[in-house]
Amino acid sequence: MSGKSKQKLPREGSQARRIYDYLKQGNTLTSYEAFATLGIVKFSNRISDLRNKYGIEIYQRTIRSPNNSRVRWDEFSLFPFDESGAE
């Protein structure tokens, strides 16, 4: 057993908890949406906290812009993405 125990959930009202609650409703989030919707700037740090500190499984996929294959961003979810329509 490792000496580092995982906490159950982030404390109520924290940025990590706001992200968790938003994702738990079935929503997905990008860093832009986290800022625009939840006012969270360091989104990647909070995702890391949820994964590493709280042991919450978070799914991630990379989206590419249809207009420019070099433009891409990550999208996060608590639930697996349905990739059945993907190429």
C-alpha positions in Angstrom: 0.0 0.0 0.0 1.4 3.4 -0.9 1.9 6.0 1.8 -0.1 8.6 -0.1 -3.8 8.2 0.4 -6.4 9.7 -2.0 -9.0 12.1 -0.7 -12.6 11.3 -1.6 -13.7 14.5 -3.3 -12.4 18.1 -3.4 -13.9 20.4 -0.8 -17.2 22.0 -1.7 -16.8 25.3 -3.6 -13.2 24.7 -4.6 -12.2 25.0 -8.3 -11.6 21.3 -8.5 -15.0 20.5 -7.0 -16.7 23.0 -9.4 -15.1 21.2 -12.4 -16.0 17.8 -10.9 -19.6 18.8 -10.4 -19.9 20.3 -13.9 -18.4 17.1 -15.5 -20.6 14.9 -13.3 -23.7 16.4 -15.0 -22.5 14.8 -18.2 -20.8 17.9 -19.6 -17.4 18.0 -21.3 -14.9 20.9 -20.7 -12.0 22.4 -22.6 -9.7 25.0 -21.0 -11.5 27.8 -22.8 -14.9 26.6 -21.6 -13.6 26.2 -18.0 -12.6 29.8 -18.1 -15.7 31.1 -19.8 -18.2 29.0 -17.8 -16.6 28.5 -14.4 -14.0 31.3 -14.3 -11.1 28.8 -13.8 -7.8 29.9 -15.3 -5.4 27.0 -14.3 -7.7 24.3 -15.6 -4.9 21.8 -16.4 -3.7 22.0 -12.8 -7.2 21.3 -11.5 -7.6 18.3 -13.9 -4.3 17.0 -12.6 -5.5 17.5 -9.0 -8.7 15.5 -9.7 -6.7 12.7 -11.3 -3.7 12.5 -8.9 -4.9 13.9 -5.6 -8.4 12.6 -5.6 -8.0 9.5 -7.8 -10.9 10.5 -10.2 -10.7 8.9 -13.6 -11.1 11.7 -16.3 -11.3 10.9 -20.0 -9.5 13.1 -22.4 -9.5 13.4 -26.2 -7.8 15.8 -28.6 -10.1 17.7 -31.0 -8.6 19.1 -34.3 -10.0 22.1 -36.1 -11.7 21.1 -39.4 -10.2 24.2 -41.0 -6.6 23.9 -39.8 -5.2 20.5 -38.9 -2.5 22.2 -36.8 -5.0 23.8 -34.4 -6.1 21.4 -31.7 -7.3 21.4 -28.1 -8.2 18.8 -25.4 -11.6 18.0 -24.1 -12.3 16.3 -20.8 -15.1 14.2 -19.4 -15.9 11.9 -16.5 -17.5 9.5 -19.0 -15.9 7.7 -22.0 -16.3 9.6 -25.3 -18.5 8.0 -27.9 -16.1 7.7 -30.8 -18.5 5.5 -32.9 -18.9 8.4 -35.4 -15.2 9.2 -35.5 -13.0 8.6 -38.5 
